[in-house]
Amino acid sequence: MPRTTPPIGGRDATARLLDAYAHWQCAAPRPHLPTGGYRVRRDGDDDVLTALADGRALRRVAAPARVLAARAGSGAVLARLAPDESAAVEIVRSDGRVVPVAGARFALEQAAWLPDGTVVLTADGRLRVGVVDADDGRWQESRDVPRGRISVSTGGVLVRRSGTVLLCNFARGSTMELPPDTVTVVEYDGVRALVRRDAIEVGSPRRRVVPTRGTAIGAAAGRGGVAVLTVDRGRHRLTLVDRGGRVRDTRLVAAGTDICSVDALSVSDGEIHVRLDGVATPPQVFRYPWREDPRTAIPAAGEIVVARADDGADIDVLVTRPPDVRRPRPLLLDVYGGFGVAHVPHFEPTTAAWLDAGGAVALAQVRGGGERDERWRQDGRGLRKRRAVDDLACAARELVAVGASRPDCLVLTGGSLGGTVAAAAALRHPGIAAAVV
């Protein structure tokens, strides 16, 4: 555990921040999830693909790598990411033989390993999909799948286009239309679950519809049932539904008072695994449902401050600060607010160092994001984008009003679209913050 430091300020503030950043950059590695009997782990400057059954190191690569799909005893589809987000995809057989995949350009793709030994793999940033022969690595596009937004799951290939969702099952050679609010279809041991935005359909022989709390954004199926990840009023919630449609576990994701988020789900040997983290909680991997509590690495207090917009909407602001009494302190107010993506807490060495040195971090969940329903997203997009900008200014003023910060030590931050929202808020509402990053 790092030493407790005084609040940010004074001549040595920069040195303490740099020291804390160096500490957290080294002390908080990102663990990789086990997938289909394999795992990628960090070893020095390289990533190593390991077979979980016997612990053998099968492949060492000098680049960030991740398992796209795997099948115990057969091998794994490994993607090695380049700085430009392109990827070299290869199949690593269980005996260690490496088969490069060729035939298309690959980036942030998805894949599934079929029982007959072939691999379903998207290409061109999930705009096309095809099959790969696991022996020769040749990728061949499937002409039977219509163009659209493609995603791959254990239940088949989903194609979204013109308000419709099609499920294409390569193993069965079938295609069927699904409800337009379908999020994904997952399958394990003969049980298939249809996950929709606000419900999950599961069960055999009679299907049961189980309402979910919040909006579903992902799922994984294993022996214990189906784990559904939802966004419930701006927080991640996990719910386990068994094959009979009964809810066996549901919980908001947190580590003590630190509000956490689920970074990824995976399945290996029938067990569902979860990777979660938070501003004060480095990434950790658990079997779900877990019994032990996630561990924070920095003493912190998490709270939700609600700001009231001028049209009456409530804007949630997730604040993480040192655990002593609330008082005005240097505060980084971060925003995204777009594309229906929920802005939730994650661990990052820079913000961990800031918190460790006595500062506070806050996330403004403004309209345009995916923290609530579809209307929440629509109210902050297109010609209504200014609403997201004004929501951020409202959040900044509320943090000052409740004594969490002051305008002269509050900084607006944002990346990508969030940078645009933060800059626009500072220009449209001068005086709400000392700086913009």
ABEGO torsion letter per residue (X at the ends): XBBBBBBBEEAAAAAAAAAAAAAAAAABBBBBBBBGGBBBBBBEABBBBBBAAAGBBABBBBBBBBBABBBBGAEBBBBBBBAAGBBBBBBBBAAGBBBBBBGBBBBBBBBBBBAAGBBBBBBGGGABBBBBBAAAGBBBBBAABBBEBBBBBAAEBBBBBGGBBBBBBAAAGBBBBBBAABABBBBBGGBBBBBBAABBBBEOABBBBBBBBEBBABBBBBAAEBBBBBBBGGBBBBBBBBAAGBBABBBBBBBEABBBBBABBBBBGGBBBBBBBBAABBBBBBBOBBABBBBBABBBBBBBBBBBBAAGBBBBBBBBBBABBBBBBBBBBBBBGBGGBBBBBBBBAAAAAAAAAGBBBBBBBBBGBAABBAAAAAAABEAAAAAAAAAAAAAAAAAAAAGABBAAABBBBBBEAAAAAAAAAAAABBGABABBX
